[in-house]
Amino acid sequence: MAEEQIVVLRGGARDGDTTTVDGSVRRLLATSDAPGLVDVYEDTGELVPVRGNTGRGVVFALVGQEPAGDLPPEVLHSPPASSGPSA
């Protein structure tokens, strides 16, 4: 298993969000603001500084959307905290 790496998401509703993934990950699916779709992010190979970390993060850019189909929720990157129900 590869080491974990910090990922910086670029584009879409999650622009600027960070997460950690196994270093072998090259494609990340995230829940979309659009019902029934997932956002697709792919590794660009670009490294950028990440605030609060000594290491640099790998940029994953939004390359499009795909139907969510039968994907179980646990395989998706979580939605941003600000996207929850409003009071």
Backbone as CSV, one residue per row, in Angstrom:
resi,resn,N_x,N_y,N_z,CA_x,CA_y,CA_z,C_x,C_y,C_z
1,MET,0.839,-1.178,0.000,0.000,0.000,0.000,0.885,1.243,0.000
2,ALA,0.522,2.222,-0.835,1.283,3.458,-0.929,1.004,4.344,0.284
3,GLU,1.909,5.294,0.525,1.707,6.254,1.611,0.527,7.144,1.325
4,GLU,-0.053,7.704,2.382,-1.133,8.660,2.189,-0.579,9.963,1.645
5,GLN,-1.402,10.648,0.848,-1.024,11.953,0.326,-2.171,12.940,0.561
6,ILE,-1.804,14.207,0.685,-2.806,15.264,0.810,-3.245,15.622,-0.603
7,VAL,-4.561,15.766,-0.785,-5.132,16.131,-2.071,-5.836,17.473,-1.923
8,VAL,-5.608,18.363,-2.892,-6.296,19.646,-2.963,-7.225,19.585,-4.167
9,LEU,-8.533,19.761,-3.925,-9.501,19.694,-5.014,-9.610,21.054,-5.702
10,ARG,-9.644,21.021,-7.033,-9.767,22.249,-7.826,-10.981,22.151,-8.738
11,GLY,-11.838,23.155,-8.655,-13.015,23.211,-9.502,-14.253,22.720,-8.779
12,GLY,-15.400,23.116,-9.305,-16.662,22.668,-8.733,-16.928,23.243,-7.354
13,ALA,-17.906,22.671,-6.692,-18.330,23.141,-5.368,-17.273,22.905,-4.298
14,ARG,-16.321,22.025,-4.540,-15.301,21.690,-3.544,-13.950,22.356,-3.808
15,ASP,-13.939,23.361,-4.654,-12.691,24.048,-4.991,-11.968,24.491,-3.725
16,GLY,-10.732,24.052,-3.558,-9.930,24.414,-2.396,-10.029,23.453,-1.234
17,ASP,-10.985,22.531,-1.237,-11.087,21.533,-0.167,-9.875,20.618,-0.207
18,THR,-9.505,20.094,0.956,-8.413,19.127,1.031,-8.902,17.850,1.682
19,THR,-8.228,16.764,1.374,-8.502,15.472,1.983,-7.233,14.652,1.880
20,THR,-7.199,13.504,2.518,-6.063,12.596,2.354,-6.557,11.304,1.723
21,VAL,-5.726,10.758,0.858,-6.038,9.510,0.176,-4.771,8.668,0.090
22,ASP,-4.937,7.402,-0.192,-3.806,6.524,-0.442,-3.049,7.074,-1.652
23,GLY,-1.736,7.002,-1.624,-0.909,7.539,-2.693,-1.129,6.914,-4.052
24,SER,-1.805,5.777,-4.108,-2.071,5.127,-5.398,-3.331,5.666,-6.080
25,VAL,-4.121,6.493,-5.369,-5.373,7.024,-5.920,-5.058,8.048,-7.008
26,ARG,-5.704,7.918,-8.161,-5.521,8.846,-9.275,-6.832,9.487,-9.710
27,ARG,-7.940,8.988,-9.156,-9.276,9.480,-9.511,-10.122,9.465,-8.252
28,LEU,-10.868,10.552,-8.022,-11.668,10.664,-6.816,-13.092,11.056,-7.212
29,LEU,-14.074,10.358,-6.654,-15.485,10.670,-6.883,-16.025,11.374,-5.645
30,ALA,-16.752,12.467,-5.867,-17.324,13.227,-4.754,-18.793,13.496,-5.034
31,THR,-19.597,13.518,-3.980,-21.007,13.840,-4.185,-21.102,15.207,-4.836
32,SER,-22.072,15.346,-5.704,-22.245,16.571,-6.480,-23.418,17.376,-5.938
33,ASP,-23.427,18.659,-6.252,-24.595,19.484,-5.941,-25.758,19.103,-6.852
34,ALA,-25.452,18.490,-7.984,-26.488,18.080,-8.941,-27.039,16.713,-8.532
35,PRO,-28.336,16.610,-8.319,-28.928,15.332,-7.904,-28.624,14.208,-8.890
36,GLY,-28.241,13.042,-8.340,-28.004,11.861,-9.153,-26.663,11.821,-9.861
37,LEU,-25.806,12.820,-9.624,-24.492,12.853,-10.271,-23.380,12.850,-9.229
38,VAL,-22.197,12.449,-9.647,-20.994,12.576,-8.831,-20.004,13.442,-9.590
39,ASP,-19.230,14.240,-8.856,-18.149,15.015,-9.449,-16.935,14.104,-9.568
40,VAL,-16.230,14.191,-10.681,-15.057,13.365,-10.928,-13.823,14.261,-10.934
41,TYR,-12.874,13.943,-10.062,-11.607,14.669,-9.964,-10.478,13.717,-10.338
42,GLU,-9.486,14.243,-11.079,-8.339,13.421,-11.464,-7.043,14.121,-11.095
43,ASP,-6.044,13.316,-10.777,-4.709,13.760,-10.393,-4.061,14.522,-11.547
44,THR,-3.579,15.740,-11.266,-2.892,16.528,-12.290,-1.377,16.406,-12.190
45,GLY,-0.902,15.876,-11.062,0.540,15.807,-10.842,1.126,17.099,-10.290
46,GLU,0.327,18.165,-10.251,0.786,19.447,-9.719,0.839,19.382,-8.194
47,LEU,1.895,19.915,-7.601,2.049,19.980,-6.149,1.920,21.424,-5.707
48,VAL,1.158,21.647,-4.630,0.953,23.001,-4.118,1.101,22.998,-2.601
49,PRO,1.504,24.140,-2.015,1.556,24.235,-0.554,0.152,24.100,0.033
50,VAL,0.066,23.502,1.219,-1.214,23.344,1.913,-1.076,24.003,3.280
51,ARG,-1.934,24.984,3.532,-1.880,25.720,4.793,-1.996,24.754,5.972
52,GLY,-1.115,24.929,6.956,-1.155,24.111,8.162,-0.427,22.785,8.044
53,ASN,0.208,22.532,6.885,0.940,21.281,6.674,2.347,21.588,6.196
54,THR,3.288,20.755,6.589,4.656,20.950,6.114,4.843,20.392,4.711
55,GLY,4.041,19.384,4.367,4.125,18.801,3.030,3.280,19.567,2.035
56,ARG,3.402,19.164,0.788,2.613,19.780,-0.270,1.503,18.826,-0.683
57,GLY,0.452,19.384,-1.246,-0.685,18.586,-1.673,-0.686,18.391,-3.176
58,VAL,-1.226,17.276,-3.603,-1.381,16.974,-5.026,-2.720,17.528,-5.484
59,VAL,-2.720,18.274,-6.579,-3.955,18.855,-7.098,-4.734,17.803,-7.883
60,PHE,-6.012,17.656,-7.541,-6.955,16.840,-8.297,-7.952,17.824,-8.899
61,ALA,-8.049,17.875,-10.221,-8.916,18.830,-10.904,-10.236,18.174,-11.304
62,LEU,-11.298,18.973,-11.251,-12.610,18.520,-11.690,-12.556,18.294,-13.198
63,VAL,-12.890,17.074,-13.624,-12.870,16.752,-15.058,-14.268,16.506,-15.605
64,GLY,-15.278,16.506,-14.740,-16.641,16.317,-15.206,-17.513,15.693,-14.151
65,GLN,-18.675,15.237,-14.611,-19.630,14.578,-13.737,-20.098,13.291,-14.397
66,GLU,-20.504,12.344,-13.559,-21.025,11.060,-14.038,-22.266,10.711,-13.231
67,PRO,-23.151,9.909,-13.796,-24.298,9.441,-13.008,-23.818,8.646,-11.788
68,ALA,-24.454,8.885,-10.654,-24.069,8.173,-9.427,-24.413,6.696,-9.522
69,GLY,-25.459,6.371,-10.256,-25.830,4.972,-10.418,-26.011,4.276,-9.086
70,ASP,-25.386,3.111,-8.954,-25.523,2.308,-7.743,-24.333,2.456,-6.797
71,LEU,-23.580,3.556,-6.914,-22.426,3.745,-6.033,-22.884,3.881,-4.585
72,PRO,-22.319,3.083,-3.690,-22.683,3.234,-2.278,-22.093,4.529,-1.717
73,PRO,-22.784,5.205,-0.818,-22.313,6.488,-0.285,-20.921,6.430,0.328
74,GLU,-20.528,5.278,0.885,-19.234,5.207,1.565,-18.038,5.279,0.619
75,VAL,-18.238,5.153,-0.691,-17.108,5.268,-1.626,-16.960,6.689,-2.149
76,LEU,-17.819,7.600,-1.720,-17.783,8.974,-2.188,-17.107,9.868,-1.167
77,HIS,-16.413,10.905,-1.675,-15.853,11.937,-0.806,-17.022,12.715,-0.222
78,SER,-16.970,13.040,1.060,-18.068,13.725,1.739,-18.328,15.106,1.184
79,PRO,-19.583,15.545,1.207,-19.900,16.912,0.769,-19.339,17.937,1.759
80,PRO,-19.134,19.170,1.306,-18.631,20.198,2.224,-19.613,20.436,3.360
81,ALA,-19.116,20.804,4.511,-19.959,21.022,5.694,-21.011,22.091,5.443
82,SER,-20.709,23.066,4.596,-21.645,24.161,4.359,-22.834,23.741,3.494
83,SER,-22.826,22.513,2.956,-23.910,22.110,2.065,-25.055,21.421,2.800
84,GLY,-24.988,21.385,4.113,-26.049,20.744,4.890,-27.318,21.550,4.872
85,PRO,-28.374,21.021,5.485,-29.658,21.724,5.504,-29.530,23.074,6.214
86,SER,-30.230,24.047,5.704,-30.183,25.372,6.347,-31.301,25.484,7.363
87,ALA,-31.062,26.308,8.367,-32.045,26.480,9.447,-33.075,27.514,9.090
